C-alpha cells in the first residue's frame, strides 16, 4: 500500500513539474526568479503538501534556496504568483499543511498561501 502512495506522489510531482515548466516566465521585467526555478526548488515539497508525513530535507533546502533568491519585492511577488498558480494545479493539496513548511524548515515566507492570495500586495 505504501508503494502505491509513493507511486501516486511521484506521478503527481512529475505531472506538475511538466505542466509548470512549459517555458513560463514571470511577467515582471524586474523579477529575476522564473516559475521553472520555483518549480524545481519546491517539487520535493509536493508529497508533504498532499499526504503529510515527514518533510524531506530537499524540500527545506528548496524553500531556503527560493527565499535566498528572492531579494526584491518583484522577486517575492513573482515567487508568490508561481507558487499560487502551481499550487492550484495540484489535486488534494492541503494549504494549511503547506503553510506550516516555512516554520518546519526554519525559514520565513512573506505571505500565507491561500486560493485567493493577492500577490501584488506582497512586500
C-alpha positions as CSV (number, residue, x, y, z in Angstrom):
1,X,0.0,0.0,0.0
2,X,2.8,2.4,0.9
3,X,4.5,1.8,-2.5
4,X,1.2,2.7,-4.2
5,X,1.1,6.0,-2.3
6,X,4.7,6.7,-3.3
7,X,4.0,6.0,-6.9
8,X,1.0,8.3,-6.8
9,X,3.1,11.1,-5.3
10,X,5.9,10.6,-7.8
11,X,3.4,10.6,-10.7
12,X,1.7,13.8,-9.4
13,X,5.1,15.5,-8.9
14,X,6.2,14.6,-12.5
15,X,2.9,15.8,-13.9
16,X,3.0,19.1,-12.0
17,X,6.7,19.7,-13.0
18,X,5.9,19.1,-16.6
19,X,2.9,21.4,-16.5
20,X,4.8,24.2,-14.8
21,X,8.0,24.0,-16.8
22,X,6.3,24.7,-20.1
23,X,8.6,27.7,-20.7
24,X,6.7,30.0,-18.3
25,X,8.5,33.1,-17.1
26,X,7.4,35.8,-14.8
27,X,5.7,38.8,-16.5
28,X,7.5,41.4,-14.4
29,X,10.5,42.9,-16.1
30,X,12.4,43.4,-12.8
31,X,11.9,39.9,-11.4
32,X,14.9,37.6,-11.6
33,X,13.0,34.4,-10.5
34,X,11.3,32.2,-13.0
35,X,8.5,29.7,-12.4
36,X,10.8,27.0,-13.6
37,X,13.2,27.8,-10.7
38,X,10.3,27.9,-8.2
39,X,9.1,24.5,-9.5
40,X,12.5,22.9,-9.3
41,X,13.0,24.2,-5.7
42,X,9.6,23.3,-4.4
43,X,8.8,20.0,-6.2
44,X,10.2,17.9,-3.3
45,X,7.5,19.5,-1.0
46,X,4.5,18.2,-3.0
47,X,4.3,14.9,-1.3
48,X,4.1,16.5,2.1
49,X,1.6,19.1,0.9
50,X,-0.7,16.4,-0.4
51,X,-0.2,13.5,2.1
52,X,1.6,14.8,5.1
53,X,4.3,12.7,6.8
54,X,7.9,13.7,7.1
55,X,9.1,16.8,5.3
56,X,12.0,15.8,3.0
57,X,15.3,17.6,3.6
58,X,15.3,18.5,-0.1
59,X,12.0,20.4,0.4
60,X,13.6,22.6,3.1
61,X,16.7,23.1,1.0
62,X,14.4,24.3,-1.8
63,X,12.5,26.6,0.4
64,X,15.7,28.2,1.7
65,X,17.1,28.5,-1.8
66,X,13.9,30.2,-3.0
67,X,13.9,32.6,-0.2
68,X,17.6,33.4,-0.7
69,X,16.9,34.2,-4.4
70,X,14.0,36.4,-3.5
71,X,15.9,39.7,-2.9
72,X,13.5,42.3,-4.2
73,X,9.8,43.0,-3.9
74,X,9.4,42.0,-7.5
75,X,11.1,38.6,-6.8
76,X,8.9,38.0,-3.9
77,X,5.8,38.8,-5.9
78,X,7.0,36.6,-8.8
79,X,7.6,33.8,-6.3
80,X,4.2,34.3,-4.9
81,X,2.5,34.1,-8.3
82,X,4.4,31.0,-9.3
83,X,3.6,29.2,-6.0
84,X,-0.1,30.3,-6.1
85,X,-0.5,29.2,-9.7
86,X,1.4,25.9,-9.2
87,X,-0.5,25.1,-6.0
88,X,-3.8,25.5,-7.8
89,X,-2.8,22.7,-10.2
90,X,-2.1,20.1,-7.5
91,X,-5.0,17.9,-6.7
92,X,-5.5,17.3,-3.0
93,X,-3.0,20.0,-1.8
94,X,-3.6,20.9,1.8
95,X,-2.9,24.7,2.0
96,X,-2.9,24.6,5.8
97,X,-0.2,21.9,5.7
98,X,1.8,23.8,3.1
99,X,1.7,27.0,5.3
100,X,3.5,25.0,8.0
101,X,6.5,24.4,5.8
102,X,8.5,27.6,6.4
103,X,8.3,27.1,10.2
104,X,9.2,23.4,9.9
105,X,12.1,24.3,7.7
106,X,13.3,27.2,9.8
107,X,12.6,29.8,7.1
108,X,10.3,32.7,6.6
109,X,7.6,33.3,4.0
110,X,6.3,36.8,3.2
111,X,2.8,35.5,2.6
112,X,0.3,32.8,3.6
113,X,-0.7,30.7,0.7
114,X,-4.5,30.8,0.0
115,X,-6.6,30.2,-3.0
116,X,-7.4,34.0,-3.2
117,X,-3.9,35.3,-2.3
118,X,-3.2,38.8,-3.8
119,X,0.5,38.6,-4.7
120,X,0.5,42.2,-5.8
121,X,0.4,43.1,-2.0
122,X,3.5,41.1,-1.1
123,X,6.3,43.3,0.0
